[in-house]
Amino acid sequence: MENGSSTKKWGFRGNSGLSTAADITVRGVLYMLLSKLNQSDTRHVIPLGHGDPSAFPCFRTDQAAEEAISDSIRSAKFNGYSPTVGILPARKAVAEYLSEDLPTKLSPDDVFLTVGCSQAIQTILTVLADSKANILLPKPGFPYYEAVAQSCHLEVRHFDLVPENNWEVDLDAVEALADENTAAIVIINPGNPCGNVYTRQHLQKVAETAKKLGILVISDEVYDHLAFGENPFVPMGVFGSITPVVTLGSISKRWIVPGWRLGWLVINDSNGILKEHGIIDCITGYLNISCDPPTFIQGAVPDILGKTKKDFFTKIVGLIKECANTCYEGINDVPGVICPSKPEGSMFVMVKLDMSVFEDIKDDLDFCVKLAQEESVIILPGIAVGLKNWLRVTFAIEPSALEEGIKRLKAFCERHSKKA
Ligand SMILES: *Cc1c(COP(=O)(O)O)cnc(C)c1O
């Protein structure tokens, strides 16, 4: 009799697309950094790594949204299964909400409800993952796209976002990368990780380039309306008559309720190209075999979108803007860290490390590990979003915690600088 499993031939093997997917997500890197914290440091941990300010009282969601949820539960109307594409009143509410900023009105049929924006990403990438297909992703970007593409064996090609041009897409690079198997280009606007907001003109150029290449634009607008600089937020769907646009979004960031897991995938395609090519059927097919957002959350959507007061958004955007300024000014006062452009949207900014300043720091990852160990400050190394020797800093946290975090960052950088 054999004992031990090494010689036995088992019939299972893990999906090769999944084994490394965990390492390349933001969460994977942040868990690693949290494990490096010095347990004997009695100071509070300052979380400048992830974009979830919901824990801070000043970022609590609007009361109207909380009431919408409790009303939905108490109505007892939303205890059953929902249709896989979402319940009609919620799809209608999302269509109306997004149509406010569009030249043509969306229909509820253009809207598919998902478990956060994350499932909207999974859905569209899986739908496009034909055997030879490839997809164009931004660098730096949001590594969840890479992880999902890998899990469904969809080839990824990266184009650069150019810091000198306020992180605009390098459109020449996009044209050079695309071939007959390219299905789509992804943009994230307002930008994570760069904190930029694209101009209308640039978005139009992206749409025209996509049309020339015969590809669709996937526009991740999970930070819609979180814009506080010169450029107003313009949805990519405005250009849905130039090339098909699939807009992804959720209530996670604008309402600061990422735990509610309610998002959407929306078709902006006035020429009906996606329908003609079977893409809509594939989206429905995928949603038929995946999980839906809880029905009572869907039941609350019309009130969440319809009854949240303008004051709430004004207050939150004002607070985030104030944090962005504190962060920008504070960081420019830290030796060895350079902030090329002032953040104008989302909750993040990319800052560059000048490695020549430091005495004993190898690279961005080493920087972040030591910063966690010595100062109990968590910052995401740029390598996690595709840029070595940069950092991604989240500024959407309680203002006094942000100031404390920047103070510790400064002390850390001064301590590790080469002595003159
Ligand atoms: C947070 C985030 C998501 C995921 O949003 P959820 O609604 O929490 O699933 C998707 N894209 C980007 C760029 C994000 O920052």
The ligand as a Gaussian input file, in Angstrom:
#p B3LYP/6-31G(d) Opt

LIG

0 1
 C      -13.162000      50.778000      -5.185000
 C      -13.011000      50.560000      -6.649000
 C      -13.754000      49.571000      -7.328000
 C      -14.644000      48.597000      -6.598000
 O      -15.806000      49.167000      -6.173000
 P      -16.877000      48.353000      -5.288000
 O      -18.152000      49.047000      -5.553000
 O      -16.432000      48.474000      -3.871000
 O      -16.874000      46.940000      -5.743000
 C      -13.635000      49.484000      -8.700000
 N      -12.805000      50.292000      -9.386000
 C      -12.028000      51.207000      -8.782000
 C      -11.127000      52.062000      -9.596000
 C      -12.099000      51.368000      -7.382000
 O      -11.313000      52.251000      -6.785000

